[in-house]
Amino acid sequence: MLREAFPLIRASSPVLLERLCRGRGLELWPQFISGPEEEALLRDVEPGLYRKHYQRDHWDQAIHGYREMEKSRWSVQSESILQRLRDVAFPPGVPQLSMVHVLDLEKTGFIKAHVDSVKFCGDTIAGLCLLSGCVMRLLSEDNDVDQVDLLLQQHTAYILRGEARYRFSHQVLPDEESFFGGEKVPRERRISIICRNLPHEPGSELD
């Protein structure tokens, strides 16, 4: 993780931040992609998203004001960008899901606090932020104290692994709650492109 990413992370304690970052459970890569690279990714995903309507209710009630799709075929330029993300997120040889998840949140959309099911993906989630920034909040599943806020700026790559993936819920704050360090973070339409590894075999998940 780049040194300039640390001001974009606010944790409830220095010990918590050190623990998550030292174990590479949490990584931010500001300006991971350029404007032209964002445009290339958008050219690949916009046609498929355009055919879908924004939904107000998710199957597990976790997301409001969204549309989504899974995508496996990309342009050469987009595939190169995604491979760069995979290279920083996953060790060599780690089996990954071939389908890339694309999540489109409208300006008023948000993601409620949740922990992704281990049935659908493994211990690492790596995403790219397109079109707009947001504040992602991690809340401990083990206590009411530990909390981390991430300022996910446009063009940022974020990675959640291990403890940050399983022991913390994550959410994207709605526009009216979108503040970081007391400063308003305006929300617009936001697309996240997410790569994941395969679920662990039964009995091999984190204890």
N, C-alpha and C positions, 0 to 999 in steps of 0.2 A: 504494500500500500504506500502511495506517495505521501511524503511528509506534509504537503499542502492540504491533504485530506483531513487532518486532525481537527482544524477549526470547524469542520463541517459535521462534527460528531459531539454531542453533549450527553454525558452520562451522569447518573445520579451520584456517582462517586468515582474518583480516580482509580480506585482498586478495580472496580467493575470494568472500566474502559481498558485498563492494562490487561486484565484477564481475557477479555474478548479479543483484543487486538493481538496479544502475544500468541494466542492459540490460533490465530488467523480465522477465528470464527466470524469476524466482521472485517470487510475491506471496502473502501471507497476509492474509485479512480476517477477524479474530476477530469473533464474534457477528454474522455476516453475515445470519443469519436469526434470528427469534424462536422461542420455544417454540410458540406457535400456528401459525406458518408451518411449523415442523417437523412438527407434527401434520397439517397439510393435505397435505404431501408424503407422509407415511406412509399416509394414507388412500388416496392414489392408487396407491402401490406395493405395499402389503401384500397385497391380494387376489391379485395376479399371483405374488408371491413365495411365498405360502402353498401354491400348487399345485405348487411345485417342491421337490425334495429337495436338501439340502446335498451337494455333491460333494467328493470327496477328491483327485481328479486332474484337472488342467486339460489342455487339448490341447497346450500347450507347457510343462507342468509348472511354471507360474509361480505358481499359486494353489492353496491347500489349505483345505478347509472353507468352501465358498462356494456361493452360488447367484446367478444373474444373469439379466437380461433386458434387452431393448431396448424402449423405450416412446416412442410419438409422441403419444398422446392424454392430455391432462392437464386437470384442473379449471381454471377461470378463475383461481382464487387461485394454484395451483401454477404455471400458465403465467406469471403475473406475476412470481413469484419467480425462475423460470428465466430470464426475459427480463432481470431485473436482473443475474443472473450473467453472461449473455451480453454485456450492455452494458459491464461492467468488463473482460471477458476478450478480446473480439474487436473490432477496429476496424470502423467502419461499412463495409458492403459485402463483408466477408469471408464467403465461402460456408461454411455450417455443415452438419453432418450433422443431418438432421431427426430421427433416432432418438437418444434420450437413453439412455445406458448406466446401468443400475442394478446395483450390485454389493453383495451382502449377505454379509458375513463373520461366521461364528459366533464365539463367544468364543474358541475355540481355533484359529480360522482365521488365516491369514497370507498375505502375498504375497511371494514370493521376488524377489530383485533381477533386474530385467529392463528392457529398453528396448522400448516399444511399437512394433510394426511400422508403418512409414510407409505400408504398403499400406492400412491401415484408417482412419487419421486423419492430420490435418495437424500443424502445428508447435505447436499450443496445446491443452492439456488443462485444463479448469476443473471443479472438483469441489466438492460440498457434503458435509459430514460430519454424519451423523445418528446419534442414539442413544448414541454413545460416542466418546471421543477415542482417539488412537493416536499412535505415533511413526512417521513416514515418514523413511526414510533414502535420501539420494542419494549414489551412489558414482561417481566419475569413470571413464569408459571409457578415458581416455587415460593415467592414472597410478594408483598405489596410495596416493596421499597425500590428494587432494582429496575431502572428505566433508562433507555437510551433513545435519543432523538437524532435522526439523520437528516441532514439537508441534502436531498437528492436533486441537484441542479440538472438542467437540460444538458444532455451529452454525457452524463455521469454513468459509470458502470458501478454496480454494487454487488457484493457477494455475501451471502449468509451461509455459514457452515456450522456443523456440529452443535455446540451449545446454543449459539444464536439461532440456529434453525429449529432445534427441538425443545429447548428450555425457555424460549421466549416467544410470545405471540408477536405478530407484526401487523401494522395497520397503516393506511394512508389517510391522513387527517383531512376532513372536509374543509372547504374554503374558509368557512367562518372560524375554524379552529387552527388554521394553518399559520402558525407562528414558530419562529426559531430564534431562541435567545431574545425574546421580546419583540422581534421584528417580524412584520407581516411578510409572509411568502405567498404572493398572489398565485392562485390556481387557475390554470386554463385547461383545455383538453390535453390529456397526457396519454401517451402510448408507452407501454413497457414491453420489451422483447426479452423473453426469459428462457435460458438454457438450464437443463436439469440433468442430473445423473440418474441412472436406473435405481429403483428401490433395492434395498438390501434383501438378501435371502432371509426367510423366516428364522428368527433366533439370533440374527446378527446385528440388529439395531442397537443404538446406544442404550446402555443400562439406565 
